[in-house]
Amino acid sequence: MKLATLLYAQKDDKTLMLYRNKKENDYHKGKWNGLGGKFELGESPEDCAIRELKEESGLDAKKLNLKGHLTFPMFDGKDDWYVFVFTIPEFEGELIESNEGHLEWIENSELHKLNLWEGDKHFIDWLFQDEFFSAKFNYKNGVFIDYSVTFY
């Protein structure tokens, strides 16, 4: 089991996205993702979100909004992933060169045009809703199968 965060910094009707193109053997290579990553020992979801935002973008979170929770059973063929999803409407600092890939502010209306994981195309719209979501996305060998979601 892996615990992780997925982060979407937002400003001026744009969302900060990461094009994964720098790491060797990156399971996400060639895809656009939000920022984030695995928990370190003793971290809360918020601790992880704040640390990952700083490490991957150079930005300091001033406000976090917990939007939902995603479950990816055996996503990488080895582990179940449990992911806390945050939007970050308030932050400060300047973007750095990320060692994960290319960072870019994308118009919210253009997010669906990116090369996203198929499941991301479903939940990306939920980031802009007022309801909390809990969803399970099933993939097999990197191919999207189906999903289920509950809104609260």
OpenMM code with the backbone's topology and positions (N, CA, C; nanometers):
from openmm import Vec3, app, unit

residues = "MET LYS LEU ALA THR LEU LEU TYR ALA GLN LYS ASP ASP LYS THR LEU MET LEU TYR ARG ASN LYS LYS GLU ASN ASP TYR HIS LYS GLY LYS TRP ASN GLY LEU GLY GLY LYS PHE GLU LEU GLY GLU SER PRO GLU ASP CYS ALA ILE ARG GLU LEU LYS GLU GLU SER GLY LEU ASP ALA LYS LYS LEU ASN LEU LYS GLY HIS LEU THR PHE PRO MET PHE ASP GLY LYS ASP ASP TRP TYR VAL PHE VAL PHE THR ILE PRO GLU PHE GLU GLY GLU LEU ILE GLU SER ASN GLU GLY HIS LEU GLU TRP ILE GLU ASN SER GLU LEU HIS LYS LEU ASN LEU TRP GLU GLY ASP LYS HIS PHE ILE ASP TRP LEU PHE GLN ASP GLU PHE PHE SER ALA LYS PHE ASN TYR LYS ASN GLY VAL PHE ILE ASP TYR SER VAL THR PHE TYR".split()
positions = [
    Vec3(0.0841, -0.1176, 0.0000),
    Vec3(0.0000, 0.0000, 0.0000),
    Vec3(0.0890, 0.1244, 0.0000),
    Vec3(0.0558, 0.2190, -0.0862),
    Vec3(0.1289, 0.3449, -0.0950),
    Vec3(0.0333, 0.4599, -0.0653),
    Vec3(0.0786, 0.5537, 0.0159),
    Vec3(0.0040, 0.6763, 0.0444),
    Vec3(0.0704, 0.7907, -0.0299),
    Vec3(-0.0116, 0.8757, -0.0929),
    Vec3(0.0445, 0.9845, -0.1729),
    Vec3(-0.0506, 1.1030, -0.1747),
    Vec3(0.0010, 1.2131, -0.2252),
    Vec3(-0.0797, 1.3322, -0.2483),
    Vec3(-0.0755, 1.3675, -0.3967),
    Vec3(-0.1775, 1.4376, -0.4407),
    Vec3(-0.1863, 1.4906, -0.5766),
    Vec3(-0.2318, 1.6349, -0.5614),
    Vec3(-0.1556, 1.7279, -0.6186),
    Vec3(-0.1735, 1.8699, -0.5917),
    Vec3(-0.1992, 1.9490, -0.7187),
    Vec3(-0.2911, 2.0426, -0.7073),
    Vec3(-0.3243, 2.1287, -0.8202),
    Vec3(-0.3245, 2.2733, -0.7725),
    Vec3(-0.2101, 2.3430, -0.7884),
    Vec3(-0.2030, 2.4857, -0.7596),
    Vec3(-0.2821, 2.5577, -0.8674),
    Vec3(-0.3588, 2.6585, -0.8264),
    Vec3(-0.4471, 2.7270, -0.9207),
    Vec3(-0.4393, 2.8780, -0.9048),
    Vec3(-0.4405, 2.9480, -1.0197),
    Vec3(-0.4444, 3.0945, -1.0197),
    Vec3(-0.4977, 3.1424, -1.1551),
    Vec3(-0.5734, 3.2501, -1.1531),
    Vec3(-0.6188, 3.3164, -1.2758),
    Vec3(-0.6768, 3.2183, -1.3781),
    Vec3(-0.7649, 3.1268, -1.3334),
    Vec3(-0.8279, 3.0273, -1.4212),
    Vec3(-0.7272, 2.9360, -1.4900),
    Vec3(-0.6134, 2.9149, -1.4231),
    Vec3(-0.5105, 2.8225, -1.4723),
    Vec3(-0.4724, 2.7266, -1.3603),
    Vec3(-0.4239, 2.6102, -1.4003),
    Vec3(-0.3788, 2.5084, -1.3064),
    Vec3(-0.2357, 2.4701, -1.3405),
    Vec3(-0.1515, 2.4584, -1.2381),
    Vec3(-0.0122, 2.4196, -1.2596),
    Vec3(-0.0063, 2.2691, -1.2835),
    Vec3(0.0483, 2.2315, -1.3985),
    Vec3(0.0590, 2.0903, -1.4359),
    Vec3(0.2054, 2.0566, -1.4626),
    Vec3(0.2350, 1.9279, -1.4507),
    Vec3(0.3700, 1.8780, -1.4686),
    Vec3(0.3714, 1.7765, -1.5812),
    Vec3(0.4515, 1.8047, -1.6845),
    Vec3(0.4702, 1.7095, -1.7938),
    Vec3(0.5894, 1.6220, -1.7572),
    Vec3(0.5643, 1.4934, -1.7354),
    Vec3(0.6662, 1.4011, -1.6843),
    Vec3(0.7583, 1.3570, -1.7986),
    Vec3(0.8793, 1.4155, -1.8021),
    Vec3(0.9706, 1.3836, -1.9122),
    Vec3(1.1179, 1.3786, -1.8714),
    Vec3(1.1476, 1.3757, -1.7405),
    Vec3(1.2881, 1.3851, -1.7008),
    Vec3(1.3452, 1.2609, -1.6340),
    Vec3(1.2639, 1.1853, -1.5639),
    Vec3(1.3156, 1.0706, -1.4891),
    Vec3(1.3180, 0.9448, -1.5739),
    Vec3(1.4250, 0.8679, -1.5604),
    Vec3(1.4304, 0.7388, -1.6286),
    Vec3(1.3342, 0.6425, -1.5612),
    Vec3(1.2768, 0.5523, -1.6387),
    Vec3(1.1851, 0.4506, -1.5876),
    Vec3(1.0677, 0.5105, -1.5106),
    Vec3(1.0219, 0.6277, -1.5517),
    Vec3(0.9083, 0.6943, -1.4882),
    Vec3(0.7795, 0.6319, -1.5405),
    Vec3(0.6999, 0.5739, -1.4519),
    Vec3(0.5740, 0.5101, -1.4905),
    Vec3(0.4791, 0.6104, -1.5575),
    Vec3(0.4963, 0.7382, -1.5242),
    Vec3(0.4096, 0.8445, -1.5769),
    Vec3(0.4716, 0.9176, -1.6960),
    Vec3(0.5841, 0.8698, -1.7473),
    Vec3(0.6561, 0.9407, -1.8537),
    Vec3(0.5633, 0.9688, -1.9731),
    Vec3(0.5685, 1.0945, -2.0199),
    Vec3(0.4873, 1.1355, -2.1338),
    Vec3(0.3472, 1.1802, -2.0975),
    Vec3(0.3135, 1.1749, -1.9696),
    Vec3(0.1799, 1.2165, -1.9225),
    Vec3(0.1913, 1.3499, -1.8491),
    Vec3(0.0818, 1.4226, -1.8478),
    Vec3(0.0674, 1.5420, -1.7665),
    Vec3(-0.0019, 1.5008, -1.6374),
    Vec3(0.0502, 1.5502, -1.5256),
    Vec3(-0.0054, 1.5205, -1.3935),
    Vec3(-0.0074, 1.6471, -1.3096),
    Vec3(-0.0824, 1.6397, -1.2001),
    Vec3(-0.0641, 1.7367, -1.0947),
    Vec3(0.0681, 1.7057, -1.0263),
    Vec3(0.1080, 1.7883, -0.9326),
    Vec3(0.2287, 1.7631, -0.8564),
    Vec3(0.1947, 1.6689, -0.7416),
    Vec3(0.2948, 1.6280, -0.6669),
    Vec3(0.2696, 1.5452, -0.5497),
    Vec3(0.3595, 1.4254, -0.5462),
    Vec3(0.3339, 1.3392, -0.4490),
    Vec3(0.4152, 1.2204, -0.4351),
    Vec3(0.3874, 1.1460, -0.3076),
    Vec3(0.4751, 1.0527, -0.2776),
    Vec3(0.4577, 0.9623, -0.1650),
    Vec3(0.4845, 1.0310, -0.0310),
    Vec3(0.4110, 0.9842, 0.0689),
    Vec3(0.4319, 1.0292, 0.2061),
    Vec3(0.5708, 0.9877, 0.2539),
    Vec3(0.6313, 1.0715, 0.3362),
    Vec3(0.7497, 1.0338, 0.4112),
    Vec3(0.7049, 0.9956, 0.5520),
    Vec3(0.7865, 0.9218, 0.6216),
    Vec3(0.7548, 0.8718, 0.7543),
    Vec3(0.7071, 0.9845, 0.8462),
    Vec3(0.5919, 0.9646, 0.9083),
    Vec3(0.5389, 1.0594, 1.0050),
    Vec3(0.4612, 1.1757, 0.9469),
    Vec3(0.4485, 1.1844, 0.8135),
    Vec3(0.3788, 1.2972, 0.7532),
    Vec3(0.2278, 1.2785, 0.7552),
    Vec3(0.1579, 1.3887, 0.7715),
    Vec3(0.0141, 1.3933, 0.7473),
    Vec3(-0.0063, 1.4217, 0.5986),
    Vec3(-0.1291, 1.4071, 0.5476),
    Vec3(-0.1523, 1.4449, 0.4076),
    Vec3(-0.1120, 1.5901, 0.3794),
    Vec3(-0.1413, 1.6793, 0.4745),
    Vec3(-0.1075, 1.8206, 0.4557),
    Vec3(0.0439, 1.8418, 0.4547),
    Vec3(0.1142, 1.7742, 0.5465),
    Vec3(0.2614, 1.7846, 0.5489),
    Vec3(0.3201, 1.7417, 0.4147),
    Vec3(0.2709, 1.6301, 0.3639),
    Vec3(0.3201, 1.5770, 0.2369),
    Vec3(0.2909, 1.6745, 0.1232),
    Vec3(0.1700, 1.7294, 0.1213),
    Vec3(0.1315, 1.8232, 0.0150),
    Vec3(0.2213, 1.9468, 0.0151),
    Vec3(0.2438, 2.0026, 0.1319),
    Vec3(0.3268, 2.1233, 0.1435),
    Vec3(0.4698, 2.0938, 0.0998),
    Vec3(0.5256, 1.9818, 0.1458),
    Vec3(0.6624, 1.9448, 0.1095),
    Vec3(0.6759, 1.9185, -0.0405),
    Vec3(0.5824, 1.8402, -0.0957),
    Vec3(0.5906, 1.8064, -0.2385),
    Vec3(0.5766, 1.9302, -0.3267),
    Vec3(0.4871, 2.0217, -0.2910),
    Vec3(0.4721, 2.1449, -0.3691),
    Vec3(0.6045, 2.2215, -0.3703),
    Vec3(0.6674, 2.2342, -0.2552),
    Vec3(0.7942, 2.3082, -0.2458),
    Vec3(0.9039, 2.2381, -0.3255),
    Vec3(0.9156, 2.1052, -0.3094),
    Vec3(1.0217, 2.0310, -0.3775),
    Vec3(1.0063, 2.0340, -0.5290),
    Vec3(0.8836, 2.0195, -0.5781),
    Vec3(0.8626, 2.0051, -0.7224),
    Vec3(0.8442, 2.1370, -0.7955),
    Vec3(0.8039, 2.2438, -0.7225),
    Vec3(0.7757, 2.3694, -0.7921),
    Vec3(0.8469, 2.4904, -0.7337),
    Vec3(0.8947, 2.4810, -0.6096),
    Vec3(0.9525, 2.5973, -0.5432),
    Vec3(0.8500, 2.6843, -0.4741),
    Vec3(0.7216, 2.6524, -0.4879),
    Vec3(0.6146, 2.7334, -0.4298),
    Vec3(0.5865, 2.6917, -0.2856),
    Vec3(0.5465, 2.7901, -0.2048),
    Vec3(0.5070, 2.7666, -0.0663),
    Vec3(0.3559, 2.7800, -0.0555),
    Vec3(0.2903, 2.6732, -0.0128),
    Vec3(0.1448, 2.6733, 0.0018),
    Vec3(0.1041, 2.7624, 0.1178),
    Vec3(0.0057, 2.8474, 0.0955),
    Vec3(-0.0508, 2.9317, 0.2010),
    Vec3(-0.1904, 2.8831, 0.2397),
    Vec3(-0.2549, 2.8097, 0.1496),
    Vec3(-0.3861, 2.7525, 0.1779),
    Vec3(-0.4010, 2.6246, 0.0972),
    Vec3(-0.4515, 2.5209, 0.1627),
    Vec3(-0.4790, 2.3923, 0.0976),
    Vec3(-0.6285, 2.3643, 0.1076),
    Vec3(-0.6853, 2.3087, 0.0028),
    Vec3(-0.8233, 2.2602, 0.0050),
    Vec3(-0.8208, 2.1113, -0.0259),
    Vec3(-0.8599, 2.0294, 0.0713),
    Vec3(-0.8711, 1.8862, 0.0478),
    Vec3(-0.9983, 1.8622, -0.0327),
    Vec3(-0.9816, 1.8151, -0.1553),
    Vec3(-1.0950, 1.7993, -0.2472),
    Vec3(-1.1480, 1.6571, -0.2526),
    Vec3(-1.0589, 1.5584, -0.2291),
    Vec3(-1.1066, 1.4222, -0.2392),
    Vec3(-0.9993, 1.3203, -0.2116),
    Vec3(-1.0407, 1.1967, -0.2284),
    Vec3(-0.9523, 1.0821, -0.2078),
    Vec3(-0.9691, 0.9873, -0.3249),
    Vec3(-0.8569, 0.9386, -0.3777),
    Vec3(-0.8577, 0.8446, -0.4896),
    Vec3(-0.7917, 0.7141, -0.4472),
    Vec3(-0.8501, 0.6035, -0.4896),
    Vec3(-0.7923, 0.4717, -0.4679),
    Vec3(-0.7610, 0.4116, -0.6042),
    Vec3(-0.6385, 0.3626, -0.6181),
    Vec3(-0.5941, 0.2987, -0.7413),
    Vec3(-0.5447, 0.1577, -0.7059),
    Vec3(-0.6328, 0.0562, -0.7101),
    Vec3(-0.5882, -0.0791, -0.6783),
    Vec3(-0.4838, -0.1285, -0.7791),
    Vec3(-0.3704, -0.1723, -0.7271),
    Vec3(-0.2636, -0.2313, -0.8096),
    Vec3(-0.2300, -0.1451, -0.9319),
    Vec3(-0.2281, -0.0141, -0.9135),
    Vec3(-0.2085, 0.0779, -1.0263),
    Vec3(-0.0806, 0.0495, -1.1030),
    Vec3(0.0275, 0.0293, -1.0304),
    Vec3(0.1567, 0.0047, -1.0944),
    Vec3(0.1870, -0.1441, -1.1073),
    Vec3(0.0843, -0.2283, -1.0842),
    Vec3(0.1018, -0.3725, -1.0919),
    Vec3(0.1584, -0.4340, -0.9655),
    Vec3(0.1901, -0.3485, -0.8659),
    Vec3(0.2497, -0.3976, -0.7420),
    Vec3(0.1734, -0.3567, -0.6177),
    Vec3(0.1259, -0.2317, -0.6149),
    Vec3(0.0697, -0.1753, -0.4923),
    Vec3(-0.0644, -0.1072, -0.5168),
    Vec3(-0.1448, -0.1057, -0.4120),
    Vec3(-0.2624, -0.0187, -0.4092),
    Vec3(-0.2131, 0.1203, -0.3694),
    Vec3(-0.2620, 0.2221, -0.4390),
    Vec3(-0.2273, 0.3604, -0.4094),
    Vec3(-0.3497, 0.4309, -0.3533),
    Vec3(-0.3308, 0.5034, -0.2425),
    Vec3(-0.4342, 0.5845, -0.1797),
    Vec3(-0.3856, 0.7285, -0.1855),
    Vec3(-0.4602, 0.8124, -0.2549),
    Vec3(-0.4113, 0.9456, -0.2895),
    Vec3(-0.5065, 1.0531, -0.2379),
    Vec3(-0.4523, 1.1473, -0.1615),
    Vec3(-0.5262, 1.2628, -0.1127),
    Vec3(-0.5085, 1.3754, -0.2144),
    Vec3(-0.6197, 1.4291, -0.2627),
    Vec3(-0.6173, 1.5297, -0.3692),
    Vec3(-0.6458, 1.6683, -0.3108),
    Vec3(-0.5544, 1.7610, -0.3381),
    Vec3(-0.5665, 1.8980, -0.2890),
    Vec3(-0.5660, 1.9971, -0.4042),
    Vec3(-0.6416, 2.1055, -0.3890),
    Vec3(-0.6169, 2.2247, -0.4695),
    Vec3(-0.5452, 2.3234, -0.3786),
    Vec3(-0.4658, 2.4089, -0.4410),
    Vec3(-0.3881, 2.5074, -0.3660),
    Vec3(-0.4181, 2.6447, -0.4271),
    Vec3(-0.5157, 2.7151, -0.3674),
    Vec3(-0.5561, 2.8441, -0.4233),
    Vec3(-0.4677, 2.9605, -0.3801),
    Vec3(-0.3881, 2.9400, -0.2749),
    Vec3(-0.3018, 3.0474, -0.2258),
    Vec3(-0.1612, 2.9928, -0.2024),
    Vec3(-0.0641, 3.0607, -0.2604),
    Vec3(0.0758, 3.0199, -0.2494),
    Vec3(0.1614, 3.1412, -0.2796),
    Vec3(0.2903, 3.1277, -0.2515),
    Vec3(0.3839, 3.2346, -0.2870),
    Vec3(0.5150, 3.1717, -0.3313),
    Vec3(0.5967, 3.2535, -0.3944),
    Vec3(0.7257, 3.2064, -0.4422),
    Vec3(0.7311, 3.2070, -0.5934),
    Vec3(0.8457, 3.1689, -0.6443),
    Vec3(0.8703, 3.1630, -0.7880),
    Vec3(0.8921, 3.0186, -0.8295),
    Vec3(0.8420, 2.9825, -0.9479),
    Vec3(0.8611, 2.8473, -0.9987),
    Vec3(1.0090, 2.8182, -1.0207),
    Vec3(1.0471, 2.6962, -0.9894),
    Vec3(1.1827, 2.6485, -1.0144),
    Vec3(1.1781, 2.5489, -1.1297),
    Vec3(1.2943, 2.5072, -1.1752),
    Vec3(1.3042, 2.3985, -1.2735),
    Vec3(1.2829, 2.2687, -1.1963),
    Vec3(1.1793, 2.1959, -1.2296),
    Vec3(1.1480, 2.0720, -1.1583),
    Vec3(1.2340, 1.9568, -1.2098),
    Vec3(1.2805, 1.8720, -1.1171),
    Vec3(1.3565, 1.7547, -1.1594),
    Vec3(1.2641, 1.6416, -1.2044),
    Vec3(1.1321, 1.6624, -1.1948),
    Vec3(1.0329, 1.5625, -1.2368),
    Vec3(0.9942, 1.5796, -1.3842),
    Vec3(0.9967, 1.7060, -1.4314),
    Vec3(0.9530, 1.7339, -1.5671),
    Vec3(0.9309, 1.8821, -1.5877),
    Vec3(0.8540, 1.9137, -1.6913),
    Vec3(0.8278, 2.0521, -1.7311),
    Vec3(0.7010, 2.1031, -1.6626),
    Vec3(0.7115, 2.2149, -1.5893),
    Vec3(0.5967, 2.2777, -1.5242),
    Vec3(0.5364, 2.3824, -1.6165),
    Vec3(0.4029, 2.3861, -1.6184),
    Vec3(0.3360, 2.4865, -1.7018),
    Vec3(0.1988, 2.5190, -1.6445),
    Vec3(0.1646, 2.6486, -1.6480),
    Vec3(0.0295, 2.6923, -1.6111),
    Vec3(-0.0612, 2.6690, -1.7311),
    Vec3(-0.1636, 2.5859, -1.7132),
    Vec3(-0.2541, 2.5485, -1.8214),
    Vec3(-0.3923, 2.6086, -1.7935),
    Vec3(-0.4497, 2.6699, -1.8963),
    Vec3(-0.5871, 2.7202, -1.8832),
    Vec3(-0.6780, 2.6049, -1.8403),
    Vec3(-0.7642, 2.6292, -1.7419),
    Vec3(-0.8534, 2.5234, -1.6938),
    Vec3(-0.9373, 2.4648, -1.8065),
    Vec3(-0.9775, 2.5469, -1.9015),
    Vec3(-1.0582, 2.4993, -2.0142),
    Vec3(-0.9791, 2.4089, -2.1092),
    Vec3(-0.8463, 2.4053, -2.0954),
    Vec3(-0.7601, 2.3261, -2.1827),
    Vec3(-0.7088, 2.1973, -2.1169),
    Vec3(-0.7392, 2.1751, -1.9913),
    Vec3(-0.6834, 2.0607, -1.9183),
    Vec3(-0.7162, 1.9276, -1.9850),
    Vec3(-0.8380, 1.9134, -2.0377),
    Vec3(-0.8782, 1.7867, -2.0999),
    Vec3(-0.8037, 1.7580, -2.2299),
    Vec3(-0.7400, 1.8577, -2.2872),
    Vec3(-0.6671, 1.8386, -2.4127),
    Vec3(-0.5266, 1.7816, -2.3908),
    Vec3(-0.4824, 1.7789, -2.2642),
    Vec3(-0.3494, 1.7272, -2.2321),
    Vec3(-0.3479, 1.5750, -2.2384),
    Vec3(-0.2292, 1.5184, -2.2519),
    Vec3(-0.2131, 1.3730, -2.2469),
    Vec3(-0.2157, 1.3295, -2.1002),
    Vec3(-0.3379, 1.3116, -2.0484),
    Vec3(-0.3604, 1.2712, -1.9101),
    Vec3(-0.3837, 1.1210, -1.9039),
    Vec3(-0.3662, 1.0631, -1.7839),
    Vec3(-0.4166, 0.9286, -1.7620),
    Vec3(-0.5669, 0.9326, -1.7866),
    Vec3(-0.6223, 0.8265, -1.8409),
    Vec3(-0.7650, 0.8234, -1.8753),
    Vec3(-0.8528, 0.8544, -1.7538),
    Vec3(-0.8191, 0.8009, -1.6380),
    Vec3(-0.8971, 0.8277, -1.5172),
    Vec3(-0.8936, 0.9739, -1.4770),
    Vec3(-0.7795, 1.0406, -1.4994),
    Vec3(-0.7670, 1.1821, -1.4644),
    Vec3(-0.8673, 1.2665, -1.5422),
    Vec3(-0.9015, 1.2232, -1.6622),
    Vec3(-0.9985, 1.2974, -1.7434),
    Vec3(-1.1354, 1.3005, -1.6763),
    Vec3(-1.1616, 1.2039, -1.5884),
    Vec3(-1.2874, 1.2020, -1.5143),
    Vec3(-1.2808, 1.2921, -1.3917),
    Vec3(-1.1743, 1.2793, -1.3115),
    Vec3(-1.1747, 1.3525, -1.1851),
    Vec3(-1.1245, 1.4956, -1.1966),
    Vec3(-1.0636, 1.5352, -1.3059),
    Vec3(-1.0115, 1.6713, -1.3175),
    Vec3(-1.1237, 1.7740, -1.3013),
    Vec3(-1.2438, 1.7424, -1.3502),
    Vec3(-1.3581, 1.8339, -1.3351),
    Vec3(-1.4035, 1.8452, -1.1897),
    Vec3(-1.3831, 1.7394, -1.1131),
    Vec3(-1.4270, 1.7404, -0.9729),
    Vec3(-1.3478, 1.8392, -0.8885),
    Vec3(-1.2300, 1.8795, -0.9362),
    Vec3(-1.1490, 1.9766, -0.8632),
    Vec3(-1.2211, 2.1103, -0.8502),
    Vec3(-1.3123, 2.1367, -0.9408),
    Vec3(-1.3798, 2.2655, -0.9466),
    Vec3(-1.5194, 2.2606, -0.8849),
    Vec3(-1.5551, 2.1484, -0.8220),
    Vec3(-1.6850, 2.1335, -0.7561),
    Vec3(-1.6693, 2.1574, -0.6068),
    Vec3(-1.7819, 2.1854, -0.5403),
    Vec3(-1.7798, 2.2098, -0.3966),
    Vec3(-1.7936, 2.0822, -0.3149),
    Vec3(-1.8215, 1.9688, -0.3791),
    Vec3(-1.8390, 1.8439, -0.3069),
    Vec3(-1.7049, 1.7715, -0.2909),
    Vec3(-1.6903, 1.7015, -0.1784),
    Vec3(-1.5763, 1.6137, -0.1557),
    Vec3(-1.6028, 1.4841, -0.2318),
    Vec3(-1.4992, 1.4259, -0.2914),
    Vec3(-1.5178, 1.3013, -0.3656),
    Vec3(-1.4289, 1.1911, -0.3106),
    Vec3(-1.4784, 1.0691, -0.3226),
    Vec3(-1.4005, 0.9492, -0.2930),
    Vec3(-1.4237, 0.8553, -0.4098),
    Vec3(-1.3171, 0.8217, -0.4803),
    Vec3(-1.3315, 0.7438, -0.6033),
    Vec3(-1.2289, 0.6323, -0.6090),
    Vec3(-1.2663, 0.5283, -0.6808),
    Vec3(-1.1746, 0.4170, -0.7074),
    Vec3(-1.1613, 0.4040, -0.8580),
    Vec3(-1.0363, 0.4042, -0.9049),
    Vec3(-1.0065, 0.3919, -1.0469),
    Vec3(-0.9314, 0.2614, -1.0697),
    Vec3(-0.9846, 0.1788, -1.1566),
    Vec3(-0.9238, 0.0500, -1.1867),
    Vec3(-0.8495, 0.0550, -1.3195),
    Vec3(-0.7237, 0.0138, -1.3142),
    Vec3(-0.6381, 0.0019, -1.4323),
    Vec3(-0.5822, -0.1397, -1.4336),
    Vec3(-0.5528, -0.1890, -1.5517),
    Vec3(-0.4818, -0.3164, -1.5642),
    Vec3(-0.3733, -0.2980, -1.6681),
    Vec3(-0.2480, -0.3204, -1.6272),
    Vec3(-0.1318, -0.3014, -1.7155),
    Vec3(-0.1316, -0.1627, -1.7788),
    Vec3(-0.1660, -0.0613, -1.6987),
    Vec3(-0.1645, 0.0763, -1.7466),
    Vec3(-0.2841, 0.1169, -1.8296),
    Vec3(-0.3819, 0.0266, -1.8456),
    Vec3(-0.5013, 0.0557, -1.9261),
    Vec3(-0.6200, 0.0784, -1.8329),
    Vec3(-0.6890, 0.1895, -1.8514),
    Vec3(-0.8053, 0.2238, -1.7712),
    Vec3(-0.9187, 0.1248, -1.7959),
    Vec3(-0.9772, 0.0742, -1.6867),
    Vec3(-1.0888, -0.0205, -1.6948),
    Vec3(-1.2208, 0.0495, -1.6615),
    Vec3(-1.2298, 0.1033, -1.5387),
    Vec3(-1.3527, 0.1706, -1.4958),
    Vec3(-1.3271, 0.2460, -1.3659),
    Vec3(-1.4329, 0.3151, -1.3196),
    Vec3(-1.4218, 0.3848, -1.1908),
    Vec3(-1.5578, 0.3888, -1.1230),
    Vec3(-1.5547, 0.4151, -0.9936),
    Vec3(-1.6766, 0.4429, -0.9159),
    Vec3(-1.6453, 0.5631, -0.8272),
    Vec3(-1.7473, 0.6415, -0.7973),
    Vec3(-1.7254, 0.7626, -0.7155),
    Vec3(-1.8462, 0.7882, -0.6267),
    Vec3(-1.8182, 0.8428, -0.5089),
    Vec3(-1.9204, 0.8918, -0.4183),
    Vec3(-1.8864, 1.0369, -0.3871),
    Vec3(-1.9865, 1.1241, -0.3921),
    Vec3(-1.9683, 1.2649, -0.3580),
    Vec3(-2.0326, 1.2909, -0.2227),
    Vec3(-1.9688, 1.3736, -0.1426),
    Vec3(-2.0194, 1.4074, -0.0097),
    Vec3(-2.0420, 1.5567, 0.0017),
] * unit.nanometer
topology = app.Topology()
chain = topology.addChain("A")
for resn in residues:
    res = topology.addResidue(resn, chain)
    for name in ("N", "CA", "C"):
        topology.addAtom(name, app.Element.getBySymbol(name[0]), res)
